[in-house]
Amino acid sequence: MLKILSSITLCHVFLTKSVKASNEKRLFYESGDQLSIICNFDGVYLDLRRVDENGRENTLLTITQNPFIVEEGWNIDKKTETTYVTIYIRPEIKLTSFGEIEIQEGSKARIATCSAENSNPAAEIQWRDRNGKIFEGKVENRSTAENGLSSVKNTLEVDASKSLLGASFECVVLHRSKAVSGAHSGQFSPALKITWKPTRPVISEIAPLLEDGEESADKKSFECSSSGSPEVDFSWRLFNPNKTAVDTSHWKVTGNRISTENVKLSDSGLNIECIAQNSLGRASSITLLEISTSWLALISSSRITMVVILIVSLTLLLCLTILLFRCAKNHRTVVYKTGTQAAAGKEAQV
């Protein structure tokens, strides 16, 4: 006995899609009968499975050629067995990307929509990234028409974050637990532009550029870093909360850097604030500049060091000059006294 696993409604499904079936109103076919189903559309296939009197199933074959012809050669003459013919319809799949998307970090990003229509049984839709991670997405529409065909529409919706930049996804349509291949298959990269407020700036002291023999004690340079989209603009503010007026004319700002070639003692206690700003917001950080006023710190200054070296050099030169002068004077005195004594002795002998 041959049995079609469908009701007359499923037969009407085929009629609505221009399918001609001989004896379409008969649900049971005796051995030797012939069933011919002619389909004028893609996506239809038949599965044949046999169930014996004990309920054991045995899949015979799957027919995908068109037209489908069920003939006597399938050995269905045993009255204790029934051969079932199940008619399936693959879904019509459509993938729609939303194109270039600009969205702020933390918001919901709608990436693409995938639909699987007019299938029997109903299809399921998943989204997967390049690493195989599954995103269920948001089911926006799931319906079954009067003709028995099912449709589903699923939108990939994720939390917008910087990690999505460069990400790729794939719409996976499962029909009878198997992935259906087609034009929708394969990874696609959405054109995402994620925007976010500036991150908290990080201020770093950097070594100044020096020429040969140049000291670095008088130079200070700081660099500020922050990320944001749109691009971040940097500005600087110098202030001392303990002073009403601060001389900052010797500081120079160049983009995300601030520097001076002439650190002053008055700079001690100076608050150096970096401000990162874009159209979405701003963020700032402060670093404190401390300068030691001890004598060791003072002599480390290049100008004072030069003065000290000059004074020491002049002192040594003066001491050396005085020493040489005294040595020369003592030498003349000794010579003079020796010569005088010799003359006196000679005169006494006469």
VOPAGU-2260 file (C-alpha; in pm, 1 decimal, decimal comma):
REM VOPAGU-2260
SITE   aa  ch    i         X         Y         Z
SITE  MET   A    0       0,0       0,0       0,0
SITE  LEU   A    1     127,1     347,9     -88,0
SITE  LYS   A    2      18,0     635,5     127,7
SITE  ILE   A    3      66,2    1007,1      70,4
SITE  LEU   A    4     147,7    1179,8     397,7
SITE  SER   A    5     -70,8    1477,7     335,9
SITE  SER   A    6    -425,6    1581,9     342,3
SITE  ILE   A    7    -630,7    1710,1      55,9
SITE  THR   A    8    -511,1    2054,1     174,5
SITE  LEU   A    9    -154,0    1970,7      79,5
SITE  CYS   A   10    -278,2    1862,1    -258,0
SITE  HIS   A   11    -441,1    2200,2    -290,3
SITE  VAL   A   12    -100,9    2353,4    -207,5
SITE  PHE   A   13      33,8    2202,8    -524,9
SITE  LEU   A   14    -266,1    2312,0    -721,9
SITE  THR   A   15    -213,0    2668,6    -609,8
SITE  LYS   A   16     143,4    2647,6    -743,1
SITE  SER   A   17      38,9    2504,8   -1083,2
SITE  VAL   A   18     117,2    2143,5    -995,1
SITE  LYS   A   19     -70,7    1869,4   -1175,5
SITE  ALA   A   20    -113,9    1535,9   -1001,1
SITE  SER   A   21    -301,6    1236,6   -1132,7
SITE  ASN   A   22    -564,4    1112,9    -889,5
SITE  GLU   A   23    -475,7    1390,5    -649,4
SITE  LYS   A   24    -782,5    1318,4    -438,5
SITE  ARG   A   25    -678,1     962,9    -364,3
SITE  LEU   A   26    -474,7     919,7     -47,1
SITE  PHE   A   27    -404,3     547,9     -87,0
SITE  TYR   A   28    -260,0     367,4    -384,5
SITE  GLU   A   29    -271,6      -4,5    -436,4
SITE  SER   A   30      26,2    -202,0    -563,2
SITE  GLY   A   31      75,1    -148,4    -931,6
SITE  ASP   A   32     -85,5     196,4    -935,8
SITE  GLN   A   33     120,8     485,8   -1067,6
SITE  LEU   A   34     147,4     828,0    -909,3
SITE  SER   A   35     283,7    1108,6   -1124,8
SITE  ILE   A   36     336,3    1454,4    -982,5
SITE  ILE   A   37     452,8    1727,2   -1216,7
SITE  CYS   A   38     587,2    2044,7   -1053,0
SITE  ASN   A   39     639,5    2371,1   -1235,2
SITE  PHE   A   40     856,0    2526,9    -964,2
SITE  ASP   A   41    1179,6    2454,0    -780,0
SITE  GLY   A   42    1220,7    2329,0    -428,6
SITE  VAL   A   43     990,3    2026,8    -421,4
SITE  TYR   A   44    1116,4    1680,9    -337,1
SITE  LEU   A   45     974,2    1352,1    -209,9
SITE  ASP   A   46    1090,9    1123,9      67,3
SITE  LEU   A   47     982,3     761,2      68,8
SITE  ARG   A   48    1003,5     553,5     381,8
SITE  ARG   A   49     858,0     214,2     466,8
SITE  VAL   A   50     699,2     120,3     797,8
SITE  ASP   A   51     633,5    -245,5     873,8
SITE  GLU   A   52     367,7    -390,0    1098,5
SITE  ASN   A   53     594,6    -347,7    1402,8
SITE  GLY   A   54     644,9      22,8    1338,3
SITE  ARG   A   55    1004,4      -5,3    1218,8
SITE  GLU   A   56    1095,8     256,4     958,6
SITE  ASN   A   57    1321,4     214,6     659,0
SITE  THR   A   58    1396,0     507,5     430,8
SITE  LEU   A   59    1382,7     398,3      69,3
SITE  LEU   A   60    1502,5     702,2    -122,4
SITE  THR   A   61    1462,2    1072,0    -179,9
SITE  ILE   A   62    1339,4    1184,8    -520,4
SITE  THR   A   63    1432,0    1529,9    -643,6
SITE  GLN   A   64    1381,2    1493,5   -1017,9
SITE  ASN   A   65    1084,7    1644,2   -1189,1
SITE  PRO   A   66     830,9    1497,3   -1262,2
SITE  PHE   A   67     806,1    1260,0    -968,4
SITE  ILE   A   68     688,5     912,6   -1065,5
SITE  VAL   A   69     606,3     646,9    -810,9
SITE  GLU   A   70     589,5     307,5    -984,5
SITE  GLU   A   71     536,4     -58,4    -910,3
SITE  GLY   A   72     906,7    -138,2    -886,9
SITE  TRP   A   73     928,3     -36,0    -520,8
SITE  ASN   A   74     802,0    -372,6    -395,2
SITE  ILE   A   75     511,3    -235,7    -199,8
SITE  ASP   A   76     295,3    -540,6    -250,1
SITE  LYS   A   77     320,0    -667,5     106,4
SITE  LYS   A   78      -2,9    -596,9     282,8
SITE  THR   A   79     175,5    -574,8     617,2
SITE  GLU   A   80     385,6    -279,3     501,4
SITE  THR   A   81     295,9      72,0     407,5
SITE  THR   A   82     514,8     297,8     199,0
SITE  TYR   A   83     475,8     664,5     286,2
SITE  VAL   A   84     539,7     944,4      39,1
SITE  THR   A   85     607,9    1276,2     212,5
SITE  ILE   A   86     606,2    1589,5       2,4
SITE  TYR   A   87     842,0    1869,5     113,2
SITE  ILE   A   88     889,8    2217,7     -28,2
SITE  ARG   A   89    1216,3    2401,6      23,5
SITE  PRO   A   90    1189,4    2766,4     129,8
SITE  GLU   A   91    1239,1    3059,5    -100,7
SITE  ILE   A   92    1523,5    3248,9      69,9
SITE  LYS   A   93    1602,2    3617,6      49,0
SITE  LEU   A   94    1881,1    3804,4     228,3
SITE  THR   A   95    1860,4    4182,6     259,2
SITE  SER   A   96    2145,2    4386,9     405,3
SITE  PHE   A   97    2066,0    4733,1     537,1
SITE  GLY   A   98    2373,1    4883,7     368,1
SITE  GLU   A   99    2588,7    5143,0     541,9
SITE  ILE   A  100    2480,3    5187,1     901,7
SITE  GLU   A  101    2594,5    5458,8    1141,6
SITE  ILE   A  102    2502,6    5383,7    1499,5
SITE  GLN   A  103    2619,1    5487,6    1844,6
SITE  GLU   A  104    2789,2    5236,5    2069,4
SITE  GLY   A  105    2547,2    5068,7    2309,6
SITE  SER   A  106    2246,7    5097,8    2078,1
SITE  LYS   A  107    2080,2    4811,5    1893,5
SITE  ALA   A  108    2222,9    4764,9    1545,2
SITE  ARG   A  109    1996,7    4613,3    1278,8
SITE  ILE   A  110    2238,1    4444,0    1040,3
SITE  ALA   A  111    2031,3    4246,3     788,8
SITE  THR   A  112    1706,7    4056,2     734,9
SITE  CYS   A  113    1673,7    3698,8     611,3
SITE  SER   A  114    1341,6    3546,8     503,9
SITE  ALA   A  115    1244,6    3188,3     423,3
SITE  GLU   A  116     904,0    3174,0     256,6
SITE  ASN   A  117     658,5    2914,0     126,9
SITE  SER   A  118     813,4    2602,3     277,3
SITE  ASN   A  119     682,4    2275,4     408,9
SITE  PRO   A  120     763,6    2215,2     687,1
SITE  ALA   A  121     851,1    2554,8     835,5
SITE  ALA   A  122    1214,9    2662,8     817,6
SITE  GLU   A  123    1432,7    2801,8    1096,7
SITE  ILE   A  124    1678,8    3089,5    1059,5
SITE  GLN   A  125    2006,0    3138,7    1243,9
SITE  TRP   A  126    2287,8    3389,2    1215,3
SITE  ARG   A  127    2650,3    3290,3    1258,9
SITE  ASP   A  128    2970,2    3491,1    1267,6
SITE  ARG   A  129    3300,4    3381,8    1114,7
SITE  ASN   A  130    3386,8    3190,6    1432,6
SITE  GLY   A  131    3064,6    2990,5    1424,5
SITE  LYS   A  132    2900,3    3176,6    1713,0
SITE  ILE   A  133    2522,2    3157,4    1677,7
SITE  PHE   A  134    2298,5    3465,8    1695,9
SITE  GLU   A  135    1927,9    3385,1    1713,7
SITE  GLY   A  136    1823,1    3723,4    1581,1
SITE  LYS   A  137    1475,9    3869,9    1615,7
SITE  VAL   A  138    1180,4    3689,7    1457,1
SITE  GLU   A  139     967,2    3962,2    1302,7
SITE  ASN   A  140     715,8    3745,3    1121,8
SITE  ARG   A  141     619,3    3378,9    1132,8
SITE  SER   A  142     308,2    3261,3     953,2
SITE  THR   A  143     138,4    2965,3     789,7
SITE  ALA   A  144     -88,1    3037,1     495,5
SITE  GLU   A  145    -418,0    2867,4     422,5
SITE  ASN   A  146    -243,8    2650,5     166,1
SITE  GLY   A  147     -23,1    2504,7     439,9
SITE  LEU   A  148     300,6    2677,4     341,6
SITE  SER   A  149     502,7    2848,1     614,8
SITE  SER   A  150     708,9    3165,9     607,4
SITE  VAL   A  151     946,3    3323,7     856,7
SITE  LYS   A  152    1140,9    3650,2     864,3
SITE  ASN   A  153    1435,1    3706,3    1097,2
SITE  THR   A  154    1641,1    4020,9    1156,5
SITE  LEU   A  155    1996,0    4015,2    1291,3
SITE  GLU   A  156    1997,8    4268,6    1573,4
SITE  VAL   A  157    2302,4    4304,9    1798,8
SITE  ASP   A  158    2441,0    4551,4    2051,3
SITE  ALA   A  159    2661,5    4800,3    1870,8
SITE  SER   A  160    3019,4    4793,0    1995,2
SITE  LYS   A  161    3369,4    4848,9    1859,5
SITE  SER   A  162    3410,0    4470,5    1839,4
SITE  LEU   A  163    3164,8    4468,0    1547,2
SITE  LEU   A  164    3406,8    4661,5    1328,2
SITE  GLY   A  165    3529,4    4419,3    1064,3
SITE  ALA   A  166    3290,1    4144,5    1177,0
SITE  SER   A  167    3112,0    3919,6     927,6
SITE  PHE   A  168    2792,3    3715,2     947,7
SITE  GLU   A  169    2602,7    3447,5     758,7
SITE  CYS   A  170    2232,0    3372,5     729,7
SITE  VAL   A  171    2180,4    2999,6     788,0
SITE  VAL   A  172    1839,9    2859,5     688,0
SITE  LEU   A  173    1759,8    2518,3     834,9
SITE  HIS   A  174    1496,5    2306,7     663,0
SITE  ARG   A  175    1434,5    1971,6     824,6
SITE  SER   A  176    1741,9    2044,0    1043,4
SITE  LYS   A  177    1967,3    2075,7     738,6
SITE  ALA   A  178    2124,1    2394,6     605,5
SITE  VAL   A  179    1985,1    2504,8     269,8
SITE  SER   A  180    2248,2    2640,1      31,9
SITE  GLY   A  181    2187,2    2916,0    -216,8
SITE  ALA   A  182    2271,2    3271,1    -314,4
SITE  HIS   A  183    2230,5    3378,1      47,9
SITE  SER   A  184    2505,1    3142,7     167,0
SITE  GLY   A  185    2845,6    3266,2     276,6
SITE  GLN   A  186    2977,4    3536,1     505,8
SITE  PHE   A  187    2902,3    3902,7     446,5
SITE  SER   A  188    3050,7    4205,1     620,3
SITE  PRO   A  189    2803,8    4480,8     709,6
SITE  ALA   A  190    2904,6    4838,4     636,8
SITE  LEU   A  191    2900,5    4953,0     997,9
SITE  LYS   A  192    3018,2    5284,0    1132,9
SITE  ILE   A  193    3019,3    5266,9    1511,7
SITE  THR   A  194    3033,2    5600,3    1691,6
SITE  TRP   A  195    3129,2    5647,4    2055,5
SITE  LYS   A  196    3221,0    5916,7    2303,7
SITE  PRO   A  197    3590,4    5982,9    2373,1
SITE  THR   A  198    3748,2    5741,9    2617,1
SITE  ARG   A  199    3915,7    5880,2    2929,7
SITE  PRO   A  200    4244,5    6035,2    2813,1
SITE  VAL   A  201    4579,1    5896,0    2921,3
SITE  ILE   A  202    4857,6    6151,7    2976,8
SITE  SER   A  203    5213,1    6025,6    2933,9
SITE  GLU   A  204    5540,4    6210,8    2981,5
SITE  ILE   A  205    5768,3    6165,3    2683,4
SITE  ALA   A  206    6140,2    6222,8    2653,9
SITE  PRO   A  207    6219,7    6552,6    2479,4
SITE  LEU   A  208    6428,5    6562,8    2165,0
SITE  LEU   A  209    6781,5    6675,4    2253,0
SITE  GLU   A  210    7080,1    6787,3    2053,4
SITE  ASP   A  211    7433,1    6666,3    2129,6
SITE  GLY   A  212    7543,6    6780,5    2472,9
SITE  GLU   A  213    7205,4    6932,8    2556,6
SITE  GLU   A  214    7059,0    6875,4    2902,7
SITE  SER   A  215    6696,2    6770,1    2956,4
SITE  ALA   A  216    6639,0    6922,7    3300,9
SITE  ASP   A  217    6478,3    7234,9    3156,8
SITE  LYS   A  218    6248,0    7050,2    2915,5
SITE  LYS   A  219    5914,2    6881,2    2973,9
SITE  SER   A  220    5681,7    6719,5    2721,1
SITE  PHE   A  221    5348,9    6539,4    2765,3
SITE  GLU   A  222    5133,3    6342,4    2523,0
SITE  CYS   A  223    4760,4    6268,8    2547,7
SITE  SER   A  224    4582,8    5965,9    2396,1
SITE  SER   A  225    4210,8    5886,6    2365,0
SITE  SER   A  226    3984,7    5706,3    2117,7
SITE  GLY   A  227    3647,1    5810,2    1983,1
SITE  SER   A  228    3433,4    5823,5    1672,4
SITE  PRO   A  229    3393,2    6077,1    1515,3
SITE  GLU   A  230    3759,6    6168,7    1544,5
SITE  VAL   A  231    3868,0    6321,2    1873,2
SITE  ASP   A  232    3999,3    6677,7    1907,0
SITE  PHE   A  233    4244,8    6757,0    2186,8
SITE  SER   A  234    4287,1    7071,5    2394,6
SITE  TRP   A  235    4493,7    7155,5    2703,7
SITE  ARG   A  236    4438,7    7359,9    3018,0
SITE  LEU   A  237    4708,9    7466,6    3266,1
SITE  PHE   A  238    4609,6    7587,4    3611,1
SITE  ASN   A  239    4716,6    7590,6    3973,9
SITE  PRO   A  240    4427,2    7568,4    4221,0
SITE  ASN   A  241    4638,8    7749,6    4480,4
SITE  LYS   A  242    4715,2    8047,8    4259,2
SITE  THR   A  243    4489,4    8300,4    4091,3
SITE  ALA   A  244    4733,6    8380,1    3811,3
SITE  VAL   A  245    4974,2    8140,7    3642,6
SITE  ASP   A  246    5232,6    8222,0    3376,4
SITE  THR   A  247    5197,7    7959,9    3101,1
SITE  SER   A  248    5344,5    8159,7    2814,4
SITE  HIS   A  249    5647,8    7928,4    2796,0
SITE  TRP   A  250    5428,7    7622,5    2724,5
SITE  LYS   A  251    5353,8    7523,2    2365,4
SITE  VAL   A  252    5057,0    7313,4    2247,4
SITE  THR   A  253    5075,2    7101,0    1930,9
SITE  GLY   A  254    4767,9    6881,8    1885,7
SITE  ASN   A  255    4777,4    6609,9    2149,8
SITE  ARG   A  256    5114,1    6728,4    2286,5
SITE  ILE   A  257    5216,2    7004,5    2523,5
SITE  SER   A  258    5577,3    7096,1    2600,0
SITE  THR   A  259    5815,4    7357,7    2732,5
SITE  GLU   A  260    6186,0    7415,7    2688,9
SITE  ASN   A  261    6213,8    7633,5    2997,0
SITE  VAL   A  262    6069,2    7481,1    3313,2
SITE  LYS   A  263    6028,7    7740,1    3587,3
SITE  LEU   A  264    6009,7    7699,4    3962,1
SITE  SER   A  265    5666,8    7860,1    3941,2
SITE  ASP   A  266    5550,2    7556,9    3739,6
SITE  SER   A  267    5565,2    7343,7    4053,4
SITE  GLY   A  268    5212,3    7236,9    4147,3
SITE  LEU   A  269    5083,8    7303,7    3796,7
SITE  ASN   A  270    4781,9    7096,0    3691,9
SITE  ILE   A  271    4810,3    6983,7    3329,6
SITE  GLU   A  272    4467,0    6886,4    3197,5
SITE  CYS   A  273    4404,5    6711,3    2864,7
SITE  ILE   A  274    4053,7    6738,8    2717,7
SITE  ALA   A  275    3934,4    6496,3    2447,0
SITE  GLN   A  276    3616,1    6597,5    2269,5
SITE  ASN   A  277    3394,5    6503,2    1973,1
SITE  SER   A  278    3032,4    6565,3    1875,4
SITE  LEU   A  279    2909,2    6298,5    2119,2
SITE  GLY   A  280    3082,7    6416,8    2434,4
SITE  ARG   A  281    3405,3    6495,2    2612,8
SITE  ALA   A  282    3640,9    6342,9    2868,4
SITE  SER   A  283    3944,3    6476,7    3053,7
SITE  SER   A  284    4238,8    6374,6    3269,9
SITE  ILE   A  285    4482,5    6573,2    3486,7
SITE  THR   A  286    4844,9    6516,5    3578,4
SITE  LEU   A  287    5035,1    6714,7    3843,7
SITE  LEU   A  288    5373,7    6868,8    3770,0
SITE  GLU   A  289    5601,8    6874,6    4073,7
SITE  ILE   A  290    5943,2    7043,2    4081,6
SITE  SER   A  291    6182,8    6998,1    4376,6
SITE  THR   A  292    6325,5    7318,6    4528,7
SITE  SER   A  293    6620,8    7150,4    4705,4
SITE  TRP   A  294    6978,2    7256,5    4635,1
SITE  LEU   A  295    7044,7    6934,6    4446,2
SITE  ALA   A  296    6756,2    7010,1    4220,8
SITE  LEU   A  297    6874,7    7364,0    4166,1
SITE  ILE   A  298    7224,1    7265,4    4060,0
SITE  SER   A  299    7079,5    7014,9    3817,0
SITE  SER   A  300    6954,4    7304,9    3610,5
SITE  SER   A  301    7181,7    7354,1    3312,1
SITE  ARG   A  302    7215,0    7730,9    3353,0
SITE  ILE   A  303    7298,4    7711,0    3723,6
SITE  THR   A  304    7534,8    7425,5    3655,2
SITE  MET   A  305    7718,7    7635,9    3398,5
SITE  VAL   A  306    7741,7    7926,5    3643,3
SITE  VAL   A  307    7874,0    7698,3    3917,4
SITE  ILE   A  308    8130,3    7548,3    3681,3
SITE  LEU   A  309    8236,7    7896,7    3572,5
SITE  ILE   A  310    8272,9    8017,4    3932,0
SITE  VAL   A  311    8467,9    7708,6    4032,0
SITE  SER   A  312    8691,4    7744,9    3727,3
SITE  LEU   A  313    8759,9    8111,3    3800,0
SITE  THR   A  314    8829,0    8030,1    4164,6
SITE  LEU   A  315    9074,1    7756,8    4071,7
SITE  LEU   A  316    9239,3    7986,0    3819,7
SITE  LEU   A  317    9268,6    8264,1    4077,6
SITE  CYS   A  318    9411,3    8024,5    4336,2
SITE  LEU   A  319    9659,5    7891,3    4084,6
SITE  THR   A  320    9762,8    8243,5    3988,2
SITE  ILE   A  321    9814,7    8343,0    4352,6
SITE  LEU   A  322   10008,5    8025,4    4418,6
SITE  LEU   A  323   10235,7    8081,1    4120,6
SITE  PHE   A  324   10287,3    8443,4    4221,7
SITE  ARG   A  325   10389,7    8345,9    4576,0
SITE  CYS   A  326   10619,7    8074,3    4450,9
SITE  ALA   A  327   10795,1    8316,1    4216,3
SITE  LYS   A  328   10832,1    8577,4    4491,6
SITE  ASN   A  329   10979,1    8327,8    4736,7
SITE  HIS   A  330   11227,4    8209,8    4475,7
SITE  ARG   A  331   11358,0    8563,0    4412,0
SITE  THR   A  332   11394,9    8625,1    4784,3
SITE  VAL   A  333   11604,4    8312,6    4837,4
SITE  VAL   A  334   11834,5    8398,0    4548,6
SITE  TYR   A  335   11881,2    8750,4    4673,6
SITE  LYS   A  336   11969,3    8647,2    5027,1
SITE  THR   A  337   12218,0    8384,0    4913,5
SITE  GLY   A  338   12401,7    8627,1    4691,1
SITE  THR   A  339   12432,3    8885,7    4967,0
SITE  GLN   A  340   12587,6    8646,8    5218,3
SITE  ALA   A  341   12850,5    8532,5    4971,9
SITE  ALA   A  342   12968,8    8885,4    4905,6
SITE  ALA   A  343   13004,1    8964,7    5271,0
SITE  GLY   A  344   13221,0    8662,8    5334,5
SITE  LYS   A  345   13462,1    8755,5    5062,4
SITE  GLU   A  346   13495,9    9102,6    5192,7
SITE  ALA   A  347   13590,6    8976,2    5535,6
SITE  GLN   A  348   13873,9    8767,6    5400,6
SITE  VAL   A  349   14037,3    9073,7    5247,3
